[in-house]
Amino acid sequence: MSNSAKPINAASSWSPFRRQAFAVLWTATVISNIGTWMQNAAAGWLMTGLNPEPLIVALVQVATTLPMFLFAIPAGALADILDKRRLLIAVQVVLTALVACFSLLVSAGQVSAAGLLAFTFLMGTGAALIAPSWQSIVPQLVPREELPPAVAANSAGINVSRAVGPALAGFLIGAYGIVAPFWINALSNLGIIAALMWWRPAETTAKHLPPERFRGAILVGLRHARRNSHLRSTLVRSVGFFIFASAYWALLPLVAREQIKGGPSLYGFLLGAIGASAVVGAFTLSFLKRRLGADGIAVAGIIGTAIGLVLFGFAREPLAGLAASVISGLSWIAVLATLNVSAQVGLPTWVRGRGLALFGAVQFGAMSLGSAAWGQIAGWIGLSAAHFVAATGLALSVLVLRRWRLQTGESLDLNPSMHWPQPVLAHEVDADRGPVLVTVEYKIDPENRASFLNALMMLADQRRRDGAFQWGIFEDSADSGRFVETFFIESWIEHLRQHERVTEEGRMIQDRVNAFHIGDTAPIVSHLIAA
């Protein structure tokens, strides 16, 4: 096993900050996110004044998270096709202009509940377009062994922002009016634009093939995710957590205003407490990982979130709300960082943007559905009862989903192997010609038939993850021990991309299959193109 494939749990929580690019981008992102959380808190509070119905207030959270569900997968394809840095800069510039325009409308008192939801949806769309790019550049900023603390540090940065931003928003709304947080968010984006313009990522392995086409990239990414067991487990666990944990995010403005009878300062204070406790929790994750393992941290975080929900349901005074916020923040970072690392370590570089986009789509889709549902449920049975029901659902999810384990891909070497030889061509083949049928002929000892087929099943998943849309194995009825493996790829250029996608882990699986082959030559590979 190569050094890059060793379990990645040894680096300290502070090691990523020794990398200048990571430290600069992290700092700029924290400043920008402080502005974003100030704006989010202001938007939630503004809606309680425009329309205090529980469902309408919860729709602010829906409008924030729904775009990630709708657009994350196309955004992931863009992240894998386009230059990530340029994409990030372009979208940040557009978002800055959008916030500035909306700030003018708020200043003029021309914002309705529908207008606020539309603005929130547009901002969420911009965030969805760049989220996969943000997540997928992390491995460019730090070495693989520092990836878990880097992900935890990013999560901590978000929660530093969540701690500071809402508290500042509450103060500024009281001192300068509801528009102040919106203007500050527009200004805070300028720092992240400058940092991205300063950063020059290291050169990656040269690509000899043209970029994938948008539609094909989406389909290939979904095909990979379907066959990636490490990612699938992460997605299942994500649904089970976020659909219930979204309850306190969606209902917190109403808890602060109606249940505890507080104002915008209290709402900002509770959000800040969630963020501050999450920051503390982020820097204990390396220690907890060594003691509990990934699944242990996730279970502890889920149970903690359930306890937080119960406390929110009982909260009638600020102190109870503070206790609920602290427990919820600690628990949130434990689960979120564990799930994020689990998605990261199970994805090879070529599809990381799309895989993380799917993770984001599942996360925010579950939060959108949950936010709308908990808003409606709170309208039916009351705020307290809605929190209790969500807590019960979280507790049950621990039992129901325990067989889907997390971070199972951390010991895999997913670097490109580049070991497939280039196909021998009798004449030039057009890039778009296809489909392509690849056959591999094996000769094995009949006594090893069962073991050979078991090993081949693992290779079949690898072929499909790397782009094959159909796979089969055939046995010669007239020649015992002769097998022909077949798989289809959509086009000739897609097969050439398949050569670049095979990882060192895939190479080891292929070597195990080839070890069953007997004879003086390697298995015979043929490439057939639709005539």
Secondary structure, 3 states (H helix, E strand, C coil): CCHHHCCCCCCCCCHHHHCHHHHHHHHHHHHHHHHHHHHHHHHHHHHHHHCCCHHHHHHHHHHHHHHHHHHHHHHHHHHHHCCHHHHHHHHHHHHHHHHHHHHHHHHCCCCCHHHHHHHHHHHHHHHHHHHHHHHHCHHHHCCHHHHHHHHHHHHHHHHHHHHHHHHHHHHHHHHHCCCHHHHHHHHHHHHHHHHHHHCCCCCCCCCCCCCCCHHHHHHHHHHHHHHCHHHHHHHHHHHHHHHHHHHHHHHHHHHHHHHCCCCHHHHHHHHHHHHHHHHHHHCCHHHHHHHHHHHHHHHHHHHHHHHHHHHHHHCCCHHHHHHHHHHHHHHHHHHHHHHHHHHHHCCCHHHHHHHHHHHHHHHHHHHHHHHHHHHHHHHHHCHHHHHHHHHHHHHHHHHHCCCCCCCCCCCCCCCECCCCCCCCCCCCCCCCCCCEEEEEEEEECHHHHHHHHHHHHHHHHHHHHCCCCEEEEEECCCCCCEEEEEEEECCHHHHHHHHHHCEHHHHHHHHHHHCCECCCCCCEEEEEECC
